[in-house]
């Protein structure tokens, strides 16, 4: 192989790999604001059967409905289960490492979570709602409370042993 061919391969190959990575990252990245996604991921994590089983939820609400979950999540017992807000790198290093090792998403410091209804006084927020008739947890992510939700998701509340 000639020297010039090697040089071209050494230049072209890394650039090609970078271009492929960039294209795949942009086409496969979930839509919406990353901070709102993390807030929604925290709600999804807390409502997962494994987490419900390990939390105080079933002790307080043995026949838990989605509205019971929202009430519990925002109670003193439920908020104790949330990840610590990452106010600083020190907090992230001290508590975040332990939280991440458990797989719990961190709630970004610029996102607030609210039960059942939108809070007009705060900007970026995730509102956690319930549809007991359908057995669903509903979440809506807002960048601005004066506009419609930017992200919406819903999933069934599945109690441990009921899936």
N, C-alpha and C positions, 0 to 999 in steps of 0.2 A: 504494500500500500504506500502510496506516495505521501510525502510530508504535507503537501497542500490539502490532500483529501482528509488526512487526520485532523488537521486544523479546522477544516470546514465541518467535519463531523462533531468535533468537540464544541464548536459554536452552535451548530444547528440543533443538535440533540437536546441540550438543556433548554434552549429557547422553545423547542417543540413541546417538551414536557411541561414547561411553565404555561404555554398557551393552552394546552389540553386541560391542565389543572384549573386555570382561570375560567375557561368555558364551562367545565363541569360544575365548578363552585357556583357560578352565577345562574346556571340553569336549574340546579338542584336545591338551592337554598330556599327555605320556606319563605313565604311572602309575609309582609307585615313588619312592624317595628320590632327589633330584637328585644328591647326591654319589655314590651307588652307580651311577647311570646314567652319570656322567662316568667313573668307573673302568672300567665295562664298555665305554664308547665308546673309551677308550684302548686296550684289548685289541683291539677290533674294528679300530681304526685301524692298529695295529701288524701285524695279521694280514691286512690287505688286500693283494692282489697287487702293487699299485704300491709299497707300503712294503716288502714282502718283497723285491722286486727291488732296491730301493735299500739294503737293509740287508746285514749280514754273514750272515744266516740261510742263504742258498743256498750260500755258500762253505763253511760248516761242515756243512750238511745238504743236499747236492745233491738227494736224493730225499725231502726233508722230509715227515715224517708229523706229524699233530697233536701227538703226545707230544714229538716233536723240537722243535716250535715252542715248547711250554711250557718245555721244558728250556732252549732258547736264550733265550727271553724273560727268564728269571730268572738267566741266566748274566751274567758281566761284560760280554760283548758285547751282549747283549740289553738289559740295564738301561741301558747307555749311550745307547740309542735312546729311552728313556722321556722324557716331558716332565719338566721340573724340578718338584718339589713347590712349590706356591705358598705358601711360608712367610710371605711378607710382600708388601706392595704394592711395595716396592723390587725384590724378586725378580721379581714379576710384570711390573713396568715394564721391567726390564733384560732378562730372559730370556723372560718370558711373551709379550711383544710379538713377538719373533722366532718363538717356538713357534706362537703363534696365526696368524702370517702364513703358516706352512707348513700350517695347518689341523689341527695336532695338538691333541687335547683335553688340557687340563691335569688332572693328578691332584690332587683336593682333598686338603688336608693331613690331613683327618680320615678318610681311607680308606687302607687298606693292601691291597696285592695279594699273594696267596700262591699257590704252585704246588701243584696236585693235591689238597691237603687243607686243611681248616679249621684255623685256629690259635685255640685256646681262650683264649689270653692277650690277644687284641685284640678290640675291639668291631667297629666298622664295617669290613667287609672284602669284597673280591671274590676268590673262589677260581677259579683258571683250571685247567681239567681238559682231558682229551683222550679221544676215542673213536677209536682208530686204525682199527678195523674199519669204522666208519661214515664215517670221514674228517672228523670234526667236532671243533671246539673248543667246549667247554662252559664257561660261566661262571655262577657263583652269587654273588649279592650278599646279604650278611648285615648286618643292623643290630646283631644280638646273636648271638654264636656259640652260645648256649644254645638258640636257636630255629631252626626250619627257615628255608631261604633266603627272603628277601623278594622277590628278583628272580632269574629264571633265563633265560638265553638260550643259543642254540647256532647255529652256522653252519659251513658247510664250509670247510676250509682249502684254498684254491684257489691253487696255485702259478702264478706268471706264465707265460703261454703255455699253460696247461692249462684255460682256461675257454672 
